């Protein structure tokens, strides 16, 4: 039961981090229902349409959430495989319809994920599977004691801060977390 609990916690952490992946910008159309807000509870007669930039950001954030949901992690999943999956999917994102500030934050986020992947590749003998990754990532937020911890924690901090920047820009375009995040 304890191992299952750790896997569940790690899966939640990975899903949170995967939201930073922000895939799909400009690749799929947004349904009318995603682009409208009804006013004063009236029927959809009075609609406010989203800007194309807001729709592109929303698509990216939704796809990021889906990338995390597609991860099927077990204790024996190779840490390197998990991170390669995330990075590969980030690289496929077309952010050409997103505002420059969002594209920049997205690019910074991708770079942070790549940094984490390089670190995991370098230390693959120490954190080969999710079992070891779970133990290590549980220490995030404490003072690093080793070079590995220092590198991993710095990369995780970069991932968090660049994701926060993407979320902040999305909020500037009135894109709400509840619109793209399927679970907390």
Secondary structure, 3 states (H helix, E strand, C coil): CHHHHHHHHHHHHHHHHHHHHCCCCCCCCCCHHHHCCECCCCCCCCECCCCHHHHHHHHHHHHHHHHHHHCCCCCCCEHHHHHHHHHHHHHCCCCCCCCHHHHHHHHHHHHHHHHHHHHHHHCCCCCCEHHHHHHHHCCCCCCCCCHHHHHHHHHHHHHHHHHHHHHHHHHHCCCCHHHHCCCC
